[in-house]
Amino acid sequence: MSQAGFPVYQDLCGWNAMLAPRQARQRAVGTIRVRYAVVGAGYTGLAAARRLHELEPDASIAVLEATTIGEGSSARNSGFMTPSDSKIGLSLGEMDRAEQLNAFSKEGFTCLTDLMAAGGIDCGLERSGRVTAAATDTGADKIRTMIAGAKVHGFAHQALDRKALAGLIGSRYYQCGLRIEEGYLVQPAALVRGLADTLPAPVRVYENSPVLDLQDGATWVLRTPEAVVTADVVVLATNAAIKQFGFWRDGLVTIYTFAGITHAMDASDAARLGVRTWGLLPAHRLGTTVRRVGADRLMVRSLYAYEKPLDPAQVQKALTSCFHRRYPDLSHVPLQYIWGGTTALTMNGSPRWGRIKDRLYGSAGCNGSGIVKGTLLGKRLADMIVTGDPQEALQAVYGRANRIAPEPFRTIGFHAVSAYQRRKAGQEM
């Protein structure tokens, strides 16, 4: 028997709060029998369910979501999308792997944009370019390495000094940066809502139906608060929460990250935010992500917590500081929405993905790249299930997650490494 431990968020997702109210689908009630049960209605679970239907149109499919769509972890990210994995694509080594990885990224990106067009999903998709910026000397060294990589690989790019960055984002906080063309922004709650609401009718989505128990037998038995679901095949698309079902505990760490969005600004304040559309990633992985939201808001995303959320007052103070240090002339503007969200990290950045045991499959460890990568992994997981294709090429390119030390060494190691990285990040945070 395996008990679930899905994240329960006490805060509202700001992305979702800015949208018009949406009527949630019905809860799972009574006895439900299906061919496929997909646990989790994020990008991975929705892509898997959609592809399962494409491959087996007559199969019964149920998607079980613990919360309301738009409030789960998939809506709580920064809304960055790219058809290429620029981090490895701009490195000087691993050219062959970079090209293969970018091909998979493009597949996931194209899948998403095709669905947006076909379903009329209004999620604010905008081509923004992809900016990485440095606020420290160490970060500036990384930017110079990335620029060299962009030249070698032939990426269309623009090197940015402090003045050019200020013209782009309205802040002189950063020393330098790099902008590549292949970058897009979306409203993540609007996107995940749209993907769920445009699923083919035979795919049944049950919201507010957390899976509390999963048992193996002649069929899989999944229990929610009000239903018993039996399925021939189960897909666990729950990212970090897969550990609570008893699987892959040796390879995943649950990380909470936190974000805030300002109140809508008046025209004079909004004029300080630079050009109309931009998103900025930090040179250091623990740094602060910043993006413009629409015409008159700003989002900041920063802070990391191990396995559990931080105190809300601490989060508000830290995120407000991140915002005001970058935009001191806007120190009178408060953050309207503040929220946290979970992701799953692996030691080497590779996902845990594929067959867990007979008739049970999973995907976890998006490592902060959930929209495009999650969509691709969900789609390819369905291919593996139905066709039997082991997806060797995909697994070779993405690699396999390394094992992580057991507790208490895992917690001790995480806090030691994160403390060191925070000191190293400095003003990038």
PyMOL commands that set and color helices and strands:
alter all, ss='L'
color gray80, all
select helices_A, chain A and resi 14-17+43-55+73-75+86-89+95-119+137-153+162-169+188-197+239-245+267-273+312-326+328-330+370-387+392-398+409-428
alter helices_A, ss='H'
color red, helices_A
select strands_A, chain A and resi 2-3+30-39+61-64+80-81+126-127+130-134+157-161+176-180+184-185+203-206+213-215+220-223+227-236+253-262+279-282+289-293+297-306+335-345+352-357+360-364
alter strands_A, ss='S'
color yellow, strands_A
deselect
rebuild
show_as cartoon
